[in-house]
Amino acid sequence: MPIQLIGFLLVAPALAVVLLLFIVPLVSSVTGAFDVGGAFGFGNFTKALDLYSGDILFTLVIVLLSSALIGLFSVMIGGYLTLGTNARAVAILRWIYRWPLFIPFIVVGQILRTFLAKNGLMNNIFIELGLMTPAAAMSFLDWRGIVVAFVWKQTPFVTLLLAGAMASIDQSTIEAARNLGAKRVRILIEIVLPQVRQTLLVGLILSFVTMMSVLSVPLMINAQSPTMITANMAFRINAHGDYGVANALGLISLLMTSVAAIVYLRQTMREHSQ
């Protein structure tokens, strides 16, 4: 049997899985977005933009804000894990920051729904400590709750990538900066971050794509309008059986994530060409 045929047979199961579970649904969704009463047209996109243009903008703002906060907190945590001088604090932080990695998004939504509600755990703690009166308690089950959920869930993922990249940096450059009197913040910003920015970019893009696809969090935390595209897609299918508009919304979200992928690819190609 030819070696080429043996190689094809070895990869055939993986190719079949990719084809049936990814390529076929993607092609079906794209073609369905342009299917208007059995004919090709842009009616689904027109209807989607008329009904959900505000939600599309809301989704983009929420995901971009969450990505920025994830990047900030990841840099802070990874920086302390790399540059921190208190061994016990570093060990505790290294042990505790990863916990949200193992919690599904649907559980995150339920946890924060209980925690951020007007009569939830956060407000009750503040009231018991005398920091807030019961009349001043307010609910965070809106866009703020979605941002908190995304940041809390995705920060450990990006931090794990970033801390690993920071740990692989030549420590002599960091020690040289310390010997010259540079503070930890300056070392982090001017020496460490430039060397790990590619890893940070990868982590943020992967988080961006993940957050764009989450359904449980907006449904459980922010039931009112505006909401995220994923909730709109579920509503169009479950309430109206309107797969055309749902597919159009899915294609719009795919284009939004494609922009992030293009930015990453251009940055990678630019660095490799230098």
Secondary structure in CASP SS format (residue, H / E / C, confidence):
PFRMAT SS
TARGET T0000
AUTHOR 0000-0000-0000
METHOD secondary structure of the structure
MODEL  1
M C 1.00
P C 1.00
I H 1.00
Q H 1.00
L H 1.00
I H 1.00
G H 1.00
F H 1.00
L H 1.00
L H 1.00
V H 1.00
A H 1.00
P H 1.00
A H 1.00
L H 1.00
A H 1.00
V H 1.00
V H 1.00
L H 1.00
L H 1.00
L H 1.00
F H 1.00
I H 1.00
V H 1.00
P H 1.00
L H 1.00
V H 1.00
S H 1.00
S H 1.00
V H 1.00
T H 1.00
G H 1.00
A H 1.00
F C 1.00
D E 1.00
V E 1.00
G C 1.00
G C 1.00
A E 1.00
F E 1.00
G C 1.00
F C 1.00
G H 1.00
N H 1.00
F H 1.00
T H 1.00
K H 1.00
A H 1.00
L H 1.00
D H 1.00
L H 1.00
Y H 1.00
S H 1.00
G H 1.00
D H 1.00
I H 1.00
L H 1.00
F H 1.00
T H 1.00
L H 1.00
V H 1.00
I H 1.00
V H 1.00
L H 1.00
L H 1.00
S H 1.00
S H 1.00
A H 1.00
L H 1.00
I H 1.00
G H 1.00
L H 1.00
F H 1.00
S H 1.00
V H 1.00
M H 1.00
I H 1.00
G H 1.00
G H 1.00
Y H 1.00
L H 1.00
T H 1.00
L H 1.00
G C 1.00
T C 1.00
N C 1.00
A H 1.00
R H 1.00
A H 1.00
V H 1.00
A H 1.00
I H 1.00
L H 1.00
R H 1.00
W H 1.00
I H 1.00
Y C 1.00
R C 1.00
W H 1.00
P H 1.00
L H 1.00
F H 1.00
I C 1.00
P C 1.00
F H 1.00
I H 1.00
V H 1.00
V H 1.00
G H 1.00
Q H 1.00
I H 1.00
L H 1.00
R H 1.00
T H 1.00
F H 1.00
L H 1.00
A C 1.00
K C 1.00
N C 1.00
G C 1.00
L H 1.00
M H 1.00
N H 1.00
N H 1.00
I H 1.00
F H 1.00
I H 1.00
E H 1.00
L C 1.00
G C 1.00
L C 1.00
M C 1.00
T C 1.00
P H 1.00
A H 1.00
A H 1.00
A C 1.00
M C 1.00
S C 1.00
F C 1.00
L C 1.00
D C 1.00
W H 1.00
R H 1.00
G H 1.00
I H 1.00
V H 1.00
V H 1.00
A H 1.00
F H 1.00
V H 1.00
W H 1.00
K H 1.00
Q H 1.00
T H 1.00
P H 1.00
F H 1.00
V H 1.00
T H 1.00
L H 1.00
L H 1.00
L H 1.00
A H 1.00
G H 1.00
A H 1.00
M H 1.00
A H 1.00
S C 1.00
I C 1.00
D C 1.00
Q H 1.00
S H 1.00
T H 1.00
I H 1.00
E H 1.00
A H 1.00
A H 1.00
R H 1.00
N H 1.00
L C 1.00
G C 1.00
A C 1.00
K C 1.00
R H 1.00
V H 1.00
R H 1.00
I H 1.00
L H 1.00
I H 1.00
E H 1.00
I H 1.00
V H 1.00
L H 1.00
P H 1.00
Q H 1.00
V H 1.00
R H 1.00
Q H 1.00
T H 1.00
L H 1.00
L H 1.00
V H 1.00
G H 1.00
L H 1.00
I H 1.00
L H 1.00
S H 1.00
F H 1.00
V H 1.00
T H 1.00
M H 1.00
M H 1.00
S C 1.00
V C 1.00
L C 1.00
S H 1.00
V H 1.00
P H 1.00
L H 1.00
M H 1.00
I H 1.00
N C 1.00
A C 1.00
Q C 1.00
S C 1.00
P C 1.00
T C 1.00
M C 1.00
I H 1.00
T H 1.00
A H 1.00
N H 1.00
M H 1.00
A H 1.00
F H 1.00
R H 1.00
I H 1.00
N H 1.00
A H 1.00
H H 1.00
G C 1.00
D C 1.00
Y H 1.00
G H 1.00
V H 1.00
A H 1.00
N H 1.00
A H 1.00
L H 1.00
G H 1.00
L H 1.00
I H 1.00
S H 1.00
L H 1.00
L H 1.00
M H 1.00
T H 1.00
S H 1.00
V H 1.00
A H 1.00
A H 1.00
I H 1.00
V H 1.00
Y H 1.00
L H 1.00
R H 1.00
Q H 1.00
T H 1.00
M H 1.00
R H 1.00
E H 1.00
H H 1.00
S H 1.00
Q C 1.00
END
